[in-house]
Amino acid sequence: MHVNLPEKLYYSIGEVAKAFDVNASLIRFWDKEFDIINPKKNAKGNRKFTQEDIKNFSLIYHLVKERGFTLDGAKLHLKEQKQKTLSNFEIIRKLEGVKAELIKIKEQL
């Protein structure tokens, strides 16, 4: 899944939900369940997600929704092999971005 978000310092929960095509409640739930997602909260308690949070949310989305891990399995996998998983995940996302650009160029021809 390629996430299209503009370059910003902080993203609202609605922007993140729309980018991943999920409900905001899922994002709130995963925020509570996974320690690697640490959004900033303002005085009202609204979550503001950083680029690092988006990257971590994308990794969790990949493990749970695309690879079929359970929440406990994803937590365990992240705890044991976070660095290896993260580097492989980043490579896959970059290749997906290149593929999307090549498809766009092909369609323009």
Backbone torsions as a table, in degrees:
resi	resn	phi	psi	omega
1	MET	NA	126.5	177.8
2	HIS	-99.5	122.7	-176.2
3	VAL	-94.4	124.9	178.0
4	ASN	-104.3	98.8	175.4
5	LEU	-127.8	140.2	177.5
6	PRO	-67.8	157.0	178.5
7	GLU	-72.0	110.6	178.6
8	LYS	-142.8	164.6	175.4
9	LEU	-75.2	-42.1	-176.6
10	TYR	-133.6	145.4	178.0
11	TYR	-121.6	143.2	177.2
12	SER	-79.1	165.8	179.8
13	ILE	-64.8	-33.2	178.0
14	GLY	-66.1	-40.6	178.2
15	GLU	-64.7	-41.1	179.6
16	VAL	-67.2	-43.7	179.4
17	ALA	-61.0	-42.8	179.8
18	LYS	-66.3	-40.7	-179.1
19	ALA	-63.9	-36.6	-179.2
20	PHE	-96.1	-2.3	-179.8
21	ASP	56.6	49.1	176.5
22	VAL	-132.3	170.2	176.4
23	ASN	-77.9	151.6	176.9
24	ALA	-62.7	-28.4	179.5
25	SER	-65.1	-33.3	177.1
26	LEU	-66.0	-39.5	178.9
27	ILE	-65.7	-43.6	176.9
28	ARG	-61.7	-40.6	180.0
29	PHE	-64.4	-48.1	179.8
30	TRP	-66.2	-30.2	176.1
31	ASP	-61.1	-40.5	179.2
32	LYS	-75.0	-33.9	-174.7
33	GLU	-80.3	-36.5	-173.7
34	PHE	-109.1	127.7	-178.7
35	ASP	-71.4	-21.7	-175.3
36	ILE	-77.5	-12.9	175.6
37	ILE	-96.6	113.0	-176.7
38	ASN	-129.6	74.7	-179.7
39	PRO	-71.8	151.4	174.2
40	LYS	-77.2	149.3	177.2
41	LYS	-123.1	136.3	178.3
42	ASN	-85.4	-173.5	-176.5
43	ALA	-60.5	-31.6	179.2
44	LYS	-80.2	-12.5	-178.3
45	GLY	94.9	6.0	178.3
46	ASN	-71.8	136.5	-179.6
47	ARG	-81.9	139.5	174.4
48	LYS	-125.7	114.9	-174.8
49	PHE	-93.3	139.0	177.7
50	THR	-94.1	174.9	176.4
51	GLN	-59.3	-38.7	179.3
52	GLU	-64.1	-40.1	176.9
53	ASP	-63.2	-40.4	179.1
54	ILE	-63.4	-42.8	179.0
55	LYS	-62.5	-44.3	178.7
56	ASN	-66.8	-40.0	177.5
57	PHE	-63.5	-38.8	178.3
58	SER	-63.7	-39.5	177.4
59	LEU	-64.6	-44.7	178.3
60	ILE	-63.7	-42.6	177.9
61	TYR	-58.2	-44.1	179.7
62	HIS	-60.4	-47.3	-178.1
63	LEU	-65.9	-44.9	-173.3
64	VAL	-82.5	-49.9	-173.2
65	LYS	-85.2	-37.6	-175.2
66	GLU	-92.4	-38.3	-178.1
67	ARG	-97.8	-10.6	173.8
68	GLY	81.9	22.1	176.7
69	PHE	-69.5	149.5	168.1
70	THR	-77.0	167.1	178.5
71	LEU	-61.6	-43.0	178.5
72	ASP	-65.6	-39.0	177.8
73	GLY	-64.6	-40.0	178.5
74	ALA	-66.5	-40.6	178.0
75	LYS	-61.7	-45.7	-179.8
76	LEU	-64.1	-44.1	179.5
77	HIS	-61.5	-43.6	179.0
78	LEU	-65.4	-38.4	-178.8
79	LYS	-67.0	-42.8	-174.7
80	GLU	-82.0	-39.5	-170.8
81	GLN	-130.4	37.8	-174.1
82	LYS	-59.6	-48.6	-175.0
83	GLN	-64.9	-44.8	179.1
84	LYS	-64.2	-45.5	180.0
85	THR	-63.0	-42.4	-178.9
86	LEU	-64.2	-43.1	-179.3
87	SER	-67.6	-42.3	176.8
88	ASN	-63.2	-40.8	-179.4
89	PHE	-63.7	-42.2	179.2
90	GLU	-63.9	-39.7	177.9
91	ILE	-63.1	-44.7	179.8
92	ILE	-61.9	-43.8	-179.5
93	ARG	-64.6	-39.3	177.9
94	LYS	-64.8	-41.6	178.2
95	LEU	-65.3	-37.4	176.3
96	GLU	-64.3	-37.7	176.9
97	GLY	-64.6	-41.6	177.4
98	VAL	-63.9	-42.4	179.5
99	LYS	-61.8	-43.3	179.5
100	ALA	-62.4	-41.6	177.9
101	GLU	-64.0	-41.5	179.6
102	LEU	-65.5	-38.0	177.4
103	ILE	-65.4	-40.8	178.3
104	LYS	-62.9	-41.5	178.2
105	ILE	-65.8	-42.1	179.8
106	LYS	-60.1	-41.8	-179.1
107	GLU	-67.8	-28.9	179.4
108	GLN	-75.9	-20.9	-178.9
109	LEU	-74.0	NA	NA
